[in-house]
Structures are given as C-alpha cells and as structure tokens.
Amino acid sequence: MATKKLARRLGLIRSRSAGPARGRPARSGREQLFDYLVVIDFESTCWEEGKRHRTQEIIEFPAVLLNTSTGEIESEFHAYVQPQEHPILSEFCMELTGIKQDQVDEGVPLKICLSQFCKWIQKIQQQKKIIFATGVSDLPTSEVKLCAFVTWSAIKEEIGHLK
C-alpha cells in the first residue's frame, strides 16, 4: 500500500479519469509517460550506528509490476538472498527489517536471485508487451507498453555514514 501512495504522490500513477497512454499524445502537465513501473525495494544487511565498517549485502529482493493507469500491482517477484560476506544477521538488522536468520539461510545466492529476477522480467515483458526505453527514439507504438524501474534509497543517510 505504501508503494502506491508514494507513486501517486510523485505523480507516477495517472488518475483513474486519465485516458490510457496508448498512442502517446503530446506530453502535458503531469501525464504519465510510463504504462508500467517495476518498483524494487531492497533490504540489506545493517548494523547499529558506529558498527558500520562492513559492506552491506542484499538480503531481500522484492519487486512489483505496477500499472500506472489503474494503480494496481499486476505481478510480484520476491526472494530472500543469502548474504555471503557476513552470513549472520545482526540483531539490529533483524529488528529493523523484520527479516529472520532462517529466511536468509533458506534464501538463494544473489547470482541465482538475479537470474530468477531476469526470468520474471522476461515473462512480464512477453505477457504485457512491455519495453524498457533507453531514449526518446525508443518510445513505443500503441501495441507495446513503456516501463521503467524505480526504487527508493536513503542516499543522504548513506552518504552521512561515509564521512
């Protein structure tokens, strides 16, 4: 639910009264360019303030395919990932993320997770006729749908730890 609220606030989801993006008329105001968004919200290993001398690793890889016209989630991907460098989660990390040690122990290595994610992306591309444009010349015709990846990161917080 928080994903939808954030997407609406950022203007990434069209209002229900707005027409579909087919045909791509001239852009005006806040009309949404993308038919779909793949929203990713990683969780990673973490430690208490002052103990951040370790490299963070992805421990949860969730993604959803969000239809910007309807605001509905049309497909989901989820995997727990086994951390390799520091396989034991800190108490702080488990409390902060809600992820338990047994969940990552039963997870998959990141390489396998990425392979599974790529298969999921390929499947939704075929099913929904989605493309990921790399430039203005790549704007789709009416028979294909434009999609973008979005994620959230506390960059300011991360930079603060590097000082």
C-alpha positions as protocol buffer text, in pm:
chain_id: "A"
residue {
  index: 1
  type: MET
  ca { x: 0 y: 0 z: 0 }
}
residue {
  index: 2
  type: ALA
  ca { x: 284 y: 241 z: 78 }
}
residue {
  index: 3
  type: THR
  ca { x: 424 y: 184 z: -273 }
}
residue {
  index: 4
  type: LYS
  ca { x: 101 y: 307 z: -432 }
}
residue {
  index: 5
  type: LYS
  ca { x: 81 y: 613 z: -205 }
}
residue {
  index: 6
  type: LEU
  ca { x: 440 y: 711 z: -284 }
}
residue {
  index: 7
  type: ALA
  ca { x: 388 y: 656 z: -657 }
}
residue {
  index: 8
  type: ARG
  ca { x: 73 y: 873 z: -655 }
}
residue {
  index: 9
  type: ARG
  ca { x: 249 y: 1147 z: -457 }
}
residue {
  index: 10
  type: LEU
  ca { x: 536 y: 1150 z: -706 }
}
residue {
  index: 11
  type: GLY
  ca { x: 293 y: 1166 z: -998 }
}
residue {
  index: 12
  type: LEU
  ca { x: 393 y: 823 z: -1126 }
}
residue {
  index: 13
  type: ILE
  ca { x: 36 y: 690 z: -1133 }
}
residue {
  index: 14
  type: ARG
  ca { x: -223 y: 853 z: -1357 }
}
residue {
  index: 15
  type: SER
  ca { x: -554 y: 941 z: -1201 }
}
residue {
  index: 16
  type: ARG
  ca { x: -835 y: 699 z: -1282 }
}
residue {
  index: 17
  type: SER
  ca { x: -1003 y: 956 z: -1506 }
}
residue {
  index: 18
  type: ALA
  ca { x: -696 y: 996 z: -1726 }
}
residue {
  index: 19
  type: GLY
  ca { x: -700 y: 805 z: -2051 }
}
residue {
  index: 20
  type: PRO
  ca { x: -456 y: 528 z: -2136 }
}
residue {
  index: 21
  type: ALA
  ca { x: -110 y: 613 z: -2263 }
}
residue {
  index: 22
  type: ARG
  ca { x: -172 y: 441 z: -2597 }
}
residue {
  index: 23
  type: GLY
  ca { x: -76 y: 646 z: -2900 }
}
residue {
  index: 24
  type: ARG
  ca { x: 140 y: 873 z: -2684 }
}
residue {
  index: 25
  type: PRO
  ca { x: -14 y: 1218 z: -2748 }
}
residue {
  index: 26
  type: ALA
  ca { x: 194 y: 1529 z: -2683 }
}
residue {
  index: 27
  type: ARG
  ca { x: 305 y: 1543 z: -2321 }
}
residue {
  index: 28
  type: SER
  ca { x: 142 y: 1799 z: -2100 }
}
residue {
  index: 29
  type: GLY
  ca { x: 149 y: 1872 z: -1730 }
}
residue {
  index: 30
  type: ARG
  ca { x: 157 y: 1558 z: -1519 }
}
residue {
  index: 31
  type: GLU
  ca { x: 52 y: 1295 z: -1772 }
}
residue {
  index: 32
  type: GLN
  ca { x: 237 y: 971 z: -1710 }
}
residue {
  index: 33
  type: LEU
  ca { x: 486 y: 861 z: -1975 }
}
residue {
  index: 34
  type: PHE
  ca { x: 509 y: 505 z: -1843 }
}
residue {
  index: 35
  type: ASP
  ca { x: 237 y: 240 z: -1863 }
}
residue {
  index: 36
  type: TYR
  ca { x: 412 y: 28 z: -1600 }
}
residue {
  index: 37
  type: LEU
  ca { x: 672 y: 66 z: -1328 }
}
residue {
  index: 38
  type: VAL
  ca { x: 886 y: -210 z: -1181 }
}
residue {
  index: 39
  type: VAL
  ca { x: 921 y: -96 z: -820 }
}
residue {
  index: 40
  type: ILE
  ca { x: 1210 y: -252 z: -628 }
}
residue {
  index: 41
  type: ASP
  ca { x: 1262 y: -219 z: -252 }
}
residue {
  index: 42
  type: PHE
  ca { x: 1579 y: -400 z: -143 }
}
residue {
  index: 43
  type: GLU
  ca { x: 1659 y: -479 z: 219 }
}
residue {
  index: 44
  type: SER
  ca { x: 2023 y: -523 z: 310 }
}
residue {
  index: 45
  type: THR
  ca { x: 2243 y: -623 z: 600 }
}
residue {
  index: 46
  type: CYS
  ca { x: 2289 y: -347 z: 854 }
}
residue {
  index: 47
  type: TRP
  ca { x: 2441 y: -274 z: 1190 }
}
residue {
  index: 48
  type: GLU
  ca { x: 2397 y: -22 z: 1467 }
}
residue {
  index: 49
  type: GLU
  ca { x: 2546 y: 327 z: 1428 }
}
residue {
  index: 50
  type: GLY
  ca { x: 2921 y: 314 z: 1476 }
}
residue {
  index: 51
  type: LYS
  ca { x: 2945 y: -52 z: 1371 }
}
residue {
  index: 52
  type: ARG
  ca { x: 2908 y: 24 z: 1002 }
}
residue {
  index: 53
  type: HIS
  ca { x: 3251 y: -93 z: 895 }
}
residue {
  index: 54
  type: ARG
  ca { x: 3110 y: -379 z: 691 }
}
residue {
  index: 55
  type: THR
  ca { x: 2989 y: -397 z: 332 }
}
residue {
  index: 56
  type: GLN
  ca { x: 2612 y: -416 z: 301 }
}
residue {
  index: 57
  type: GLU
  ca { x: 2459 y: -708 z: 111 }
}
residue {
  index: 58
  type: ILE
  ca { x: 2110 y: -752 z: -30 }
}
residue {
  index: 59
  type: ILE
  ca { x: 1908 y: -992 z: 187 }
}
residue {
  index: 60
  type: GLU
  ca { x: 1562 y: -936 z: 42 }
}
residue {
  index: 61
  type: PHE
  ca { x: 1481 y: -867 z: -325 }
}
residue {
  index: 62
  type: PRO
  ca { x: 1115 y: -773 z: -370 }
}
residue {
  index: 63
  type: ALA
  ca { x: 975 y: -619 z: -687 }
}
residue {
  index: 64
  type: VAL
  ca { x: 628 y: -544 z: -818 }
}
residue {
  index: 65
  type: LEU
  ca { x: 490 y: -455 z: -1159 }
}
residue {
  index: 66
  type: LEU
  ca { x: 267 y: -151 z: -1106 }
}
residue {
  index: 67
  type: ASN
  ca { x: 12 y: -47 z: -1368 }
}
residue {
  index: 68
  type: THR
  ca { x: 21 y: 335 z: -1370 }
}
residue {
  index: 69
  type: SER
  ca { x: -328 y: 365 z: -1520 }
}
residue {
  index: 70
  type: THR
  ca { x: -503 y: 164 z: -1252 }
}
residue {
  index: 71
  type: GLY
  ca { x: -258 y: 180 z: -962 }
}
residue {
  index: 72
  type: GLU
  ca { x: -286 y: -199 z: -938 }
}
residue {
  index: 73
  type: ILE
  ca { x: 1 y: -438 z: -879 }
}
residue {
  index: 74
  type: GLU
  ca { x: -18 y: -687 z: -1166 }
}
residue {
  index: 75
  type: SER
  ca { x: 278 y: -912 z: -1086 }
}
residue {
  index: 76
  type: GLU
  ca { x: 520 y: -971 z: -799 }
}
residue {
  index: 77
  type: PHE
  ca { x: 870 y: -1108 z: -754 }
}
residue {
  index: 78
  type: HIS
  ca { x: 1019 y: -1190 z: -415 }
}
residue {
  index: 79
  type: ALA
  ca { x: 1330 y: -1368 z: -294 }
}
residue {
  index: 80
  type: TYR
  ca { x: 1536 y: -1381 z: 21 }
}
residue {
  index: 81
  type: VAL
  ca { x: 1908 y: -1367 z: -51 }
}
residue {
  index: 82
  type: GLN
  ca { x: 2186 y: -1540 z: 140 }
}
residue {
  index: 83
  type: PRO
  ca { x: 2449 y: -1286 z: 245 }
}
residue {
  index: 84
  type: GLN
  ca { x: 2797 y: -1422 z: 161 }
}
residue {
  index: 85
  type: GLU
  ca { x: 3045 y: -1191 z: 337 }
}
residue {
  index: 86
  type: HIS
  ca { x: 2855 y: -1168 z: 667 }
}
residue {
  index: 87
  type: PRO
  ca { x: 2604 y: -1456 z: 668 }
}
residue {
  index: 88
  type: ILE
  ca { x: 2483 y: -1396 z: 1026 }
}
residue {
  index: 89
  type: LEU
  ca { x: 2237 y: -1108 z: 1055 }
}
residue {
  index: 90
  type: SER
  ca { x: 2285 y: -861 z: 1338 }
}
residue {
  index: 91
  type: GLU
  ca { x: 2011 y: -831 z: 1600 }
}
residue {
  index: 92
  type: PHE
  ca { x: 1974 y: -469 z: 1485 }
}
residue {
  index: 93
  type: CYS
  ca { x: 1916 y: -580 z: 1125 }
}
residue {
  index: 94
  type: MET
  ca { x: 1657 y: -840 z: 1218 }
}
residue {
  index: 95
  type: GLU
  ca { x: 1470 y: -587 z: 1433 }
}
residue {
  index: 96
  type: LEU
  ca { x: 1487 y: -310 z: 1171 }
}
residue {
  index: 97
  type: THR
  ca { x: 1388 y: -519 z: 867 }
}
residue {
  index: 98
  type: GLY
  ca { x: 1175 y: -789 z: 1027 }
}
residue {
  index: 99
  type: ILE
  ca { x: 1379 y: -1047 z: 836 }
}
residue {
  index: 100
  type: LYS
  ca { x: 1480 y: -1354 z: 1035 }
}
residue {
  index: 101
  type: GLN
  ca { x: 1802 y: -1552 z: 1012 }
}
residue {
  index: 102
  type: ASP
  ca { x: 1626 y: -1866 z: 889 }
}
residue {
  index: 103
  type: GLN
  ca { x: 1470 y: -1670 z: 600 }
}
residue {
  index: 104
  type: VAL
  ca { x: 1810 y: -1571 z: 460 }
}
residue {
  index: 105
  type: ASP
  ca { x: 1958 y: -1913 z: 543 }
}
residue {
  index: 106
  type: GLU
  ca { x: 1686 y: -2067 z: 323 }
}
residue {
  index: 107
  type: GLY
  ca { x: 1729 y: -1795 z: 59 }
}
residue {
  index: 108
  type: VAL
  ca { x: 1933 y: -1814 z: -259 }
}
residue {
  index: 109
  type: PRO
  ca { x: 2272 y: -1668 z: -351 }
}
residue {
  index: 110
  type: LEU
  ca { x: 2247 y: -1326 z: -519 }
}
residue {
  index: 111
  type: LYS
  ca { x: 2359 y: -1466 z: -855 }
}
residue {
  index: 112
  type: ILE
  ca { x: 2065 y: -1711 z: -858 }
}
residue {
  index: 113
  type: CYS
  ca { x: 1826 y: -1440 z: -737 }
}
residue {
  index: 114
  type: LEU
  ca { x: 1931 y: -1214 z: -1025 }
}
residue {
  index: 115
  type: SER
  ca { x: 1878 y: -1498 z: -1271 }
}
residue {
  index: 116
  type: GLN
  ca { x: 1527 y: -1558 z: -1130 }
}
residue {
  index: 117
  type: PHE
  ca { x: 1454 y: -1185 z: -1146 }
}
residue {
  index: 118
  type: CYS
  ca { x: 1562 y: -1169 z: -1512 }
}
residue {
  index: 119
  type: LYS
  ca { x: 1330 y: -1460 z: -1595 }
}
residue {
  index: 120
  type: TRP
  ca { x: 1044 y: -1280 z: -1419 }
}
residue {
  index: 121
  type: ILE
  ca { x: 1118 y: -961 z: -1617 }
}
residue {
  index: 122
  type: GLN
  ca { x: 1127 y: -1156 z: -1946 }
}
residue {
  index: 123
  type: LYS
  ca { x: 796 y: -1325 z: -1862 }
}
residue {
  index: 124
  type: ILE
  ca { x: 614 y: -998 z: -1788 }
}
residue {
  index: 125
  type: GLN
  ca { x: 767 y: -837 z: -2097 }
}
residue {
  index: 126
  type: GLN
  ca { x: 617 y: -1110 z: -2312 }
}
residue {
  index: 127
  type: GLN
  ca { x: 282 y: -1123 z: -2133 }
}
residue {
  index: 128
  type: LYS
  ca { x: 222 y: -748 z: -2117 }
}
residue {
  index: 129
  type: LYS
  ca { x: 419 y: -638 z: -2429 }
}
residue {
  index: 130
  type: ILE
  ca { x: 645 y: -420 z: -2215 }
}
residue {
  index: 131
  type: ILE
  ca { x: 961 y: -248 z: -2331 }
}
residue {
  index: 132
  type: PHE
  ca { x: 1222 y: -51 z: -2138 }
}
residue {
  index: 133
  type: ALA
  ca { x: 1307 y: 256 z: -2348 }
}
residue {
  index: 134
  type: THR
  ca { x: 1666 y: 380 z: -2342 }
}
residue {
  index: 135
  type: GLY
  ca { x: 1598 y: 708 z: -2522 }
}
residue {
  index: 136
  type: VAL
  ca { x: 1338 y: 927 z: -2687 }
}
residue {
  index: 137
  type: SER
  ca { x: 1371 y: 738 z: -3016 }
}
residue {
  index: 138
  type: ASP
  ca { x: 1265 y: 422 z: -2829 }
}
residue {
  index: 139
  type: LEU
  ca { x: 916 y: 549 z: -2743 }
}
residue {
  index: 140
  type: PRO
  ca { x: 675 y: 265 z: -2807 }
}
residue {
  index: 141
  type: THR
  ca { x: 393 y: 236 z: -3053 }
}
residue {
  index: 142
  type: SER
  ca { x: 39 y: 166 z: -2936 }
}
residue {
  index: 143
  type: GLU
  ca { x: 91 y: -212 z: -2933 }
}
residue {
  index: 144
  type: VAL
  ca { x: 372 y: -205 z: -2675 }
}
residue {
  index: 145
  type: LYS
  ca { x: 384 y: -56 z: -2326 }
}
residue {
  index: 146
  type: LEU
  ca { x: 661 y: 159 z: -2182 }
}
residue {
  index: 147
  type: CYS
  ca { x: 807 y: 57 z: -1845 }
}
residue {
  index: 148
  type: ALA
  ca { x: 1070 y: 198 z: -1607 }
}
residue {
  index: 149
  type: PHE
  ca { x: 1248 y: 75 z: -1297 }
}
residue {
  index: 150
  type: VAL
  ca { x: 1208 y: 275 z: -978 }
}
residue {
  index: 151
  type: THR
  ca { x: 1346 y: 230 z: -629 }
}
residue {
  index: 152
  type: TRP
  ca { x: 1385 y: 422 z: -307 }
}
residue {
  index: 153
  type: SER
  ca { x: 1712 y: 489 z: -132 }
}
residue {
  index: 154
  type: ALA
  ca { x: 1812 y: 697 z: 167 }
}
residue {
  index: 155
  type: ILE
  ca { x: 2115 y: 839 z: -15 }
}
residue {
  index: 156
  type: LYS
  ca { x: 2164 y: 1125 z: 230 }
}
residue {
  index: 157
  type: GLU
  ca { x: 2173 y: 876 z: 517 }
}
residue {
  index: 158
  type: GLU
  ca { x: 2418 y: 655 z: 330 }
}
residue {
  index: 159
  type: ILE
  ca { x: 2646 y: 948 z: 247 }
}
residue {
  index: 160
  type: GLY
  ca { x: 2640 y: 1053 z: 613 }
}
residue {
  index: 161
  type: HIS
  ca { x: 2789 y: 716 z: 706 }
}
residue {
  index: 162
  type: LEU
  ca { x: 3076 y: 765 z: 462 }
}
residue {
  index: 163
  type: LYS
  ca { x: 3203 y: 1087 z: 621 }
}
